Amino acid sequence: MPRSTVVTFPSGSLVEPATVVGAQPADQGSVVVLDRTPFHPVDHTWPDQPGDSGTLRVDGVEFAVTEAVMAAVSDEGAPAVGAEIPVKRGADGWTWLVGHRVDAAPGALPVGTTVEAVVDAGRRSGLSRGHTACHLASLALDLAVADLWRKDPGSDALGTPDFEGRANQTSFIHEDGAVDEYRLGKSLRKAGFDTEGLAATLAEREERMNAQLARWVASAAPSRIEVEGETIVDRRRWVCELPEGTAAIFCGGTHATSLAEFASIRVSLDLTDPQLLVMTTVATPA
């Protein structure tokens, strides 16, 4: 059984020498597992950031990686890939791996093959900016609606009432942007949030958020990932040294190294469905 995959994407790595330690047949081709990888995989339990794409190079031959995914093997030897994994990431009784989807039979890359794993740098950069912008937008949203709480919902990474943590139900990150959905139902109102007040002042709060995001971009604040270990299941944090204080959020994704990478970050808020707030974030690279 292979050991948990060592990942180097938190440091920004895009290229790594690696050894094939396993391969599983898939609907189209196979899922190849390496001992170490720079590829960021999509998380099967919270698939907000898509997995990296790129290539595996072997003696001048390139195998296209369409997406990196989570994979796991139970202590009984049962393999599972992506949505087929029946437990949350890091659960005991499983070895946790990064799989690389390639359009080739498992035998094309046998165990022991030395490869060069190469991530698509442009796509990685776009996804990293999208993820950083997503976190900044959520912090700006929390600040913009802080006065609508009648009870304490807990605090976010800047000490603001945590609307994001209470209401977010889905988040999808793409290159240079994201779409987040927030449920404004009975449970949120019972928790003390004034949903009617939000609806009545939506445009004002969107304007407030965009002004805050412009200030943060202008600060060119450093942004980084802190890790507790080198494997795919060791916890990681996104850390950004904003003017209001250092924000730290547990996060498995990739991120920009500085807010100087952005020309702007802007959001739009939509409340067409009074029970669902949709926040669309658009990042413009510097």
Summary of the structure (lengths in Angstrom):
residues: 286
radius of gyration: 20.4
end to end distance: 44.9
largest distance: 63.6
contacts: 944
relative contact order: 0.16
helix: 26%
strand: 42%
